[in-house]
Amino acid sequence: MKKKILIIEDSPTDAAIMKDAFEAGGLETFVAITGEEGVLLAHEKKPDLIILDLILPNINGYDVCRLIRQDPELSRIIIVVVSTKNQIEDITEAIHAGANDYVIKPPRPEFLVNKVKLYLGMAE
């Protein structure tokens, strides 16, 4: 059974680049463009890992992370924040909100795929 990735990213370009890279790496991938849609898709698809942008319309990534961590059905999902926000305060807040890892944009797609596979126990 394929591992499932949920990308919560409001940039269609960034989402498409990551989706293509993950699918080429053999991962089933879903995309949400808002935080609300991301939380709903997380419930529906039960992903193994979430790639989460912090800058989203309406509800930001920190709050999305907190909502997922507070939900018993979703709380064990691995969350990797991928954001342009590169200040230590941003990284610290994301980790305190429940993120497992933080990657500064733009990551190399191969790097991100390898990192995700490592988290999912699929390292080559």
Secondary structure, DSSP 8 states (H G I E B T S, - for coil): ---EEEEE-S-HHHHHHHHHHHHHTT-EEEEESSHHHHHHHHHHH--SEEEE-S--SSS-HHHHHHHHHH-TTTTTSEEEEEES--SHHHHHHHHHHT-SEEEESS--HHHHHHHHHHHTT---
